[in-house]
Amino acid sequence: MKLYETLAADIAGQIAQGVIREGERIPSVRQTSQHHNLSVSTVIRAFLLLESQGVIESRPQSGYFVRRRPPGVALPTTAPLPPAPAEVARAPSLDISALVLTTLRSIDQGSVPFGSPYPDPALFPWARLNHYATSIGRRGGRMPLSDLPPGNPELIRQIARRHLDNGLAVDASEIIVTAGATEAINLCLQAVARPGAAIAVETPTYYALLQAVRRLGMRVLEIATDPQRGIDLAALERAIETDDVAACVVMPNFQNPLGFRMPEECQRALVDLLARHDLPVIENDVYHELYYGDSHPASLKHFDTHGLVMHCNSFSKSLTNGWRIGWTLPGRCHAQVERLKFLNSPSMPSLPQLAIAEYLRTDGYDYHLRRVRKTLAQQASIMAAAVLRFFPDGTSVSTPAGGYLLWVGLPPGVQALELYARAQERGISLAAGDMFAASGAWRHHIRLNYSYPWTAAMEAAVRTLGLVAGELMEPLRRSG
């Protein structure tokens, strides 16, 4: 099919599924052009085709809307979419759970929250969300208290609609709502691997993933990862050919802790590589909405034509971290993941799902996200500049393209765990690099959270960390 015919088929399919309902406005020509990386003329041709088929209608100065159809009149049939340093580190046993728990507890007790994995709660629209939850709760009536898998239908529709707004037409029936992205990743791991199997991961990578893999009795296989281009594809292929790799887990957008945005050509190459080996990949895309700049990133799911990409996402980083609402698009493993979800937690509360769905449907989610992105981008620059100003020579910092985490390389001789311990004594939390690899390969790095407002106290805490790092370097200076 031609590009405009494919786009028309995507939109018609979303309308047929009820993702976009009769009378609702579809994304504008400009939005659709940007989100799908198509020319304006291609989009206009697609809209004209849908209009000629009676699927949508144009309203002057308002845009295009889904046309209301008389009862019994079906959508026109559309053509179907096409079918869907660099060696492996064999990690020794390293228990990081106690270190993670100590860090989180110190934050709860009032430490400066540089070590937090969560964004500042003040960034979230709590008042609006609570308003919707209260309003829905007052209705009572026949509203269910909980929803069986795959989740609340209205929330699923809004999630599918959000993906479409971001340029990815998904099958709403593939979406499974989960208790955050962590549960989604755990379910996907259980669906594709058994105890003893190797799971290829980036290094460094988010410590919760390392814990999940080991808790399930699987092996961590660390693959070198470039801070600009992502996981080393040559090293990954060698690992696949020489070990019992059951799946790969990556975070292509604003990876925790490196913060990079994997280029689209690298994402496509990764999906192609795994398709050649018929190997599933679990995509953790929780920071997708927190991009800096004017254009949202692609995701591995954009390039998947074999159902191998198991996309996992959440509202915890962009809208609310209090309700733990996530989802997965598990591709060809949908049936297994849905069954595991039912066995793991048979139902989920309806109220938070409905409140988020109502917010997505009626409130300014995009306005909220623009404000958050602008704040985080400004604070990323401030934090990086402060670290380079106050830390000793030899310190390096990452250049995050999104998210709210800064990866800091410490000068020679400064051990992250020593800096961590002395910072804890001074009421400052940070995430030591030792937490981000089972092999302990990042002992001279730390991760800092910059999502909280930049205040004099925050600046003083960074200055203190720099002074402590200088003290730790002193024995090295004395020895020449």
N, C-alpha and C positions, 0 to 999 in steps of 0.2 A: 504494500500500500504506500501511497505518497504520504509525505509528512503531515499535510493538513487532514488527510483521511484518517491517519492514525490518531491524531489529536482529537478529531471529532468522535472517533470510536471510543477513546478513553473517557471523554466527557459524557457521552451517551451511556456508557456502561455504569459510570458513577450515578447518573440520574436513575437508571433502571434499578440499581441496588438501593436507592433511597438515600444515598449519601447527600445528594442535593435534591431537595424536594420541590414539588410544584409550587410556583410562585416565588421561590428563592432566587436571589441574584447570584449569577456565576461570576468568577473572577474577571476583572476587566481585561481588555485586549493588552494593555501595557503589562499588567501583572502576569498574565498568562505567557506573554512573550519572554519576560524576564525569568520566570520560574521554570519554563520548559526549554529555555535557550533556543527559541525559535524566532524567526523574523516576524515583524508585525504583519506583513502581508500574508504569511502562512497562517497566522492565528485568525486573521479576518476571513480568509477562505474557509477555515474550519467552522467558524461561527456562521458564515453564510450557508454552508452546507447543512448545518444543524437547523438553521432557520428555515431552509427550504424543505426540510423533512418534518417540520412542525414540532421540533423538540424544544427549541428556545424561541424567544421573541425579543425584539429590540424595543426599548422604551426611550424616547428622546430625552437626552440629558441625564439619564439614569443608568443606562447600561443594558446588559442582556439578562433575561430572567427565564427560568424554566417555565415552559408554557403549560397551562392547565389543560388537561385532556378530558373529554367526556368519558363517563364510565364505560368500561369495556374496550376502550381504544388503547392498544399497546404501543410502545415505542417502536419505531422502525428498526428492522434488523440491521446490525452493523457488522462489518467484517471482524473476525476475531483478531486479537493481538498475536504477534509472534510468540511461540512457546517460550512459555516462560524459561663491625669486625666480626666476623660474620658466621662463626660456627655455632652449633647448638651447644648450649650450656646445660649439662646434666646436673641438675641442682641437688645439692645435699639437703638433708633435713634441716629446716630452720623454722622454729616456732616464733612467729611474730605477733601472735594474738595478744599476749600480755602487754607488749609495747603499744599496740593499737588501743587497747582498753585503757591503759594508763593515760595516754594522750587525750582520749575523749573525756575521761573523768576529770582531768585537770581543767578542761575547757568548761565543763559543767560547774566547776568550783570557782570560776572567775578568772582563769588565766587569759592573757591576751590570745585571741583565737586564731593565730597564724597556722596552727596545726589542724584546724577543722577541715573535714572533707565536704562540709555543707556550705551553701551560700548564706549570707546574712539574712535572717528571716524578715528583717525590715524591708527587704526588696519586694516582698510578696504582697498582693492585694488582699490581705486578710479580711478587712472590713467587707469588701464586696463578696468574697467567698462565703463568709459567715452569714451575710444577709441572705444569700441564695439558700444556704443550708437551713436557716431558720424558716424562711418562707416555705420551702418544700416540706419541712417537718410539720409545719402548722396545717398544711393541707390534709395530712394524714390519709384518711379514707382507705383506698385499696392499694396504696403504694407498698410494694414489697419491702421487707426489712433487709433482705439480702438477695444477691443474684448468683445463680449457678454459673459455672463456666459456659460460654466464653466471657460473660460479663454483661453489664447493663447495655441494652440495645442503643439507647440514645447516646451514651458516651462513646460507644463503638462508632456510631455514625459520625460524631464530631471528630473523633481521632482520624477516621478515613478522610473526612473533609479537610482536616488540617494538613494531612499528607498531600492531598490534591493541591491545596493552596501553595504548598512548597514544591510543586512540580512533580509529584510522584503519585500516579493513580494506582491505588492498592485495592485489592478485593476485600471489602469490609468483612466478609465471612472468614477471612484468615486471621483477624485480630482476636487476640485473647488478652483480657485484662488481668493484671497481676498485682500483687502487693509490692509495687516498686520494681525497678529494673533488676535489683538483686535477685528477687524470686524468678523473674523472667530468665535471667542467665542461668540460674541453678536448674530450672526446668529444662532448658535447652541442652545443658550439659548432660543431664540424666537421660535425655531422649536419644543422644547420639553416641554416648560413650559408656563404657563399663569400668568398674574398678580395675586398676592396673594399666589402663590405656594412657597414652601420652596426649597432652593437650598443649599445642603450640601457642605461646603467648609472646607479646612484645616485652622487651626489657629496656628500661624500667616499665612497670605496669602497676595498675591500682592494686593495693594490697588485698582488698576484699575479694578480688578474683583469685589470687593465690590461695587465700583461705578456702574459698569455695571448692577449688580443684582438689585440694588436699583433703578436705572434709569428705568429699565423695570417693576418696580412695584412688584418685587418678594421679598421674605424674605430670609435673610442670616441666615443659621443654621451652627454655628461654631462647628467643630469637633476637639477634641484634636489631635495633631500631634506630633509624636516622631521625634527628630532631626536625627535619624539614619534609622528608619524603615518606617516612613511616617504615614499616617492617621491611627488613631486607628479604626481597623475594628470592634471590639466589640461595641464601641460607635456609629459607623456609623450604624450598624445593629439595635441598639436600636432606633436610630433616625428614621430609615426607618419604623420601626414597630409602632412607636408612633406618627408620624407626617406625614403631606401631602408632602412628599419629592418627587419632580418631577425629579430631576437630581442631580448628584454629579459632582463637578469640582475639579480636582487635577492637581498637577504638579509633576509627579514622578521623573523627572530627574533634579537635581540641583535646587531644589525648591527655589523660591524667597519668603522670604528672607533667609531660613535656609540653603540652599545649599546642602542638602543631595541627595544621589542617592538611590532611593527606591530599596531594594533588589528584584531580580526577583521573588523569592518565595512569597514576599509580593504583588508584582504586579499581579501575577497569582491569589493569594487568593482574592485580591480586585475585579478582573474581575469575578471570580467565585461567589463571594458574590452578586454582582450586577446582574449577570445573574439569580441567584435564585429568585431575586425579580423583574426581568425584568425591571431594572432601567437603563437608559442611563447614561454614564459618559463622560464628556467633558475633554479631556486630553490636557493640555497646555504643549507642548514639545519644546518650543522655544530655550531652551538651549541645546538641544540634541547633537549638534555637538561640544560643548565646554567642553568635558570631559577631565579629567586629567588621565594619565596612558595610557595603551596600547590598551584597548578594549572599543569600543563604548557601550553605555547602550542599554538595551532592552526598549521597550515602551509597554504601555497597549495594543496597537493595535496588538502586536505579539500574545497575548493570547485570542483575541476576536474571537469567532466562531458564535456569534449571531448578529453581526452588531450593538452592543450596544455602542461600543467605538467611540466617535466622536473626532478624532485626529485633533489638531490644531497646526500649525507650521508657521515659518516665516524665511526669510533671514535677518531680521533686527538685529539680535544679532550675526550673523556669517559672513555676507558678505557685507551688506549695509543697513543702517537705514535711508537713504535718500529717497528711492523709495517706501517704505511701501508695499512690496510684500510678501504676506503670502498665506496659503492654508489650506484647511480642507479636511479630509476624513470622512464624516459624517455618514458612515455606512448605516443603513436602513432608515435614515432620509434624504437621498441624495436629493430626489425630493423636499421636503419642504425647505431645505437649499438653493438649487439652485433657487427656486422661490423667496425666501426671498432676496437672493443676487440680483436678477434682480430688485426687488421692491426697495431695499435699494440703489443700485448704478448700473444702467443698464449696464454699460460698464466700462472697465478699459483701460488706455493707453497701447498701444501695445509696444512702444519703450522700456520702462524699462523691460517689460517681455522678449522681444527678446534679449536685451543686457545681462540679467542674464542667459538666456538659452544658449547664445553663449559662455559666460564665463564658464558655467558648462560643455559645450560640448568640448571646446578646450583648456581651461586654466588649471592651476594647483590648483584646489580648495582644494585638499587634502594637497598639499604643504602649501598653505596659512593657512589652518586650523591647521596643525602641528605647524607652527610658532606661531599662536595666542594662541593655547593651552599651549605651552611651556612658553610663556610670562605671561599668566594669572596665571599659576601654581606657577611660581616664585614670582609674585607680591602678590599672596595670602599669601604665607609664610612670605614675608616681612611685609605686612600690619598687619597680626596677631601678629607677634613678636613685632612690634612697639606699637600696642595697649596695649599688656601685659606689655611692658616696661614703657610706659609713663602714663597709666591710674592708678588710685588708686587700692590698694589691694581689692579683691572682684570682680574684673572685669573678665568676661568670654568671650570667643570667640567661634564661630562655626568652624567646619573643612570642608570647602567646598570641594566637590568632583568634581566640575566643575563650570562653570559660572564665575562671577566676583564680587560677593557680599558677604560681611562678616556681620554676625549677632552678635552684641555685647551686652552682658548682663551687665548692669551698676551696680555698688555697691549699697548696701542698702542706701536709702535716696536721690539718684540722680534721678530726674525726667527727662525723655527724652525731654519733651517740654521745660523745663527750660534750659537744655543744648543746645537744638536747638536754642532757642532765643538768648542766649549769643554767640553761634557760628556764627549766622547770623550777629551779630554786629561786629564780627571780620573778616567777609568776608569768612566764611567757611560754606558750606552747608552740611547737613546730613539728613537722613530720620528718623524721630522719630517713635518709635515703635507704637505710638497711631494710625498711619496711616494704620497699618496692621491687624486691627481687628475692627469690628463694635462695639464690646463690650468694647473696651478700655482696653483689658487685657494685653497689652504689654507696659505699661507706663515706664518701667525701661529698655528698650532695644532701640538700634539704629541700622540702617543698613548703612554700608559704602561701597562705590564703589571703587575697587582697580584696575580698568582696565587702568587707566592713568599711564604714566611713573613715576617711583619712583624717585623723585628729592629731593633736600634739602628743597624746599618749601613745598613739600608734607609731609616730615618728620616733619618739623616745625609746620604744621597744626595739625598733630596728637598729637604732644607734647602740643600744645595749648589746644586742646580738653581735654587732660588728666589733665592739670592744672585747667581748668574750672571745670571739674568733681570733682577735689579735693576741689575746693572752695565751691562747692555745698554740699559737705559732711561736711564742717566745722561746721555748726550749729548742726549737729548730733553728732559730736565729743564732742563739748562743753557741750551738754546735757547729756553726759556720755555714 
